[in-house]
Amino acid sequence: MKLISLITALLLAVSSCFAQEISEKNLRKHVTYLASDKLQGRGTGTPAELKAAEYIAKQFKKIGLSPKGDNGTWFHAFGFKKSSDPHGGISENSPQIYSRNVAGYLDNGAEHTIVIGAHYDHLGLGLDHNSLEANSAGMIHNGADDNASGTSGVIELARYFAKNNIKEQHNFLFLCFSGEELGLVGSKKFTDYPTIDLSKVSFMVNMDMIGRLNAEKKLIVGGVGTAPDFVPAVKGISTDLSIKLDSSGIGPSDHTSFYLKNIPVLYLFTGQHSDYHKPSDDTELVNFTGQTKVLDVALQLIKTLDKTSKLTFQETKSNESDTPRFKVTLGIMPDYTFEGEGLRADGVTDGKAASKAGIQKGDIIIGMGDIEIKNMQDYMKGLAKFKKGDSTTVRVKRGTEEKKMDVTFQ
């Protein structure tokens, strides 16, 4: 009888342990809903995006989190003016947009808090001139990878930490941001008007596009230069993923808003692809098995860093003044995982300057005019020298050949 009881207890313990692992089934369920046509691309401030926010809040409540928005609600509301001209600024006649972040809290009675976030908005019906699909107005941009994948990751990590029967040394704030696609609006509004004391935040983890792990299994972990503990923590994890480190705290996603408040940040990203900002970014293309591996990396990092009460912030070399301002684009999607010299095009937008010049997906840009292109920063500096209507010669490597293309910026 004692043996049977012991075996039963062991089986229950093992069952409980496995129940708390990252669930591919849960991830698929969340992405399938968030990236469904009924949510019409989750455009910022739209009724469809509100449905997404309510879904996230429902999941947080089901998990057992506490609301950490405004006045005891799940929602952190904000308003902002959106430029009606994609090439212009904000004016008195610019439309006012109202939206909301979603905030859930796991209170472990600790002094410091770890923030885990992702943006849940996307391009909606392609009306904001940020789609890479030609003539996209009215087309649903479901944004399965960008960023239903990151949002589902926040929900699943929240479930893990709320249900693992362990009281970590930090509290956790789980945040899903709106307005990222229109300029990191939601995360900036939260860090300007937070619902917790930001001085008590140890670090922030941001997940943006973690659903398309490719055959190379490459995961970019950004922000590792923002705290001295990050690189040792990454080197200490066990994974079969190929991890590429990026030190900068500034990047094209919501962690930037926290970095600018002197908070250490980590940024997880599986890389660009040809469906980025197109209606074709759909659920069936998400690598859910790969996404569980990415979240396992996040879990290992968080568990390791939880042992330190509060991380020390470090400013990284890259800052806003390092980023060139430019008025033109070439019309390519850079391959952010490329580690060679130059800038590899992971996609080329039809009808844009690169496409018209004959640049193809996979071409490696090595020169623009008299500028040698060795990395992304060189590429942006090159673009900053041109204005609409200017022409130049772009040099690319295609396989073993080097080709020259005449480009006119539109």
Buried (B, 14 or more C-beta within 10 A) or exposed (E): EEEEEEEEEEEEEEEEEEEBBBBBEBBBBBBBBBBBEEBBBBBBBBEBBBBBBBBBBEBBEEBEBEBBBBEEBBBBBBEBBBBEEEEEEEEEEBEEBEBBBBBBBBEBEBEBBBBBBBBBBBBBBBBBEBBBBEEBEEBBBBBBBBBBBBBBBBBBBBBBBBEBEEEBBBBBBBBBBBBBBBEBBBBBBBBEEBBBEBEEBBBBBBBBBBBBBEEEBBBBBBBBBBBEBBBEBBEEBEBEBEBBBBBBBBBEBBBBBBBBBBBBBBBBBBBBBBBBBBBBBBBEBBBBEBBBBBBBBBBBBBBBBBEBEBBEBBEBEBEEEEBBEBEBBBBBBBBBBBEEEBBBBBBBBEEBBBBBBBBBBBBBBBBBBEBEBBBEBBBBBBBBBBEEEEEBEBBBBEEEEEBEBEBBBE
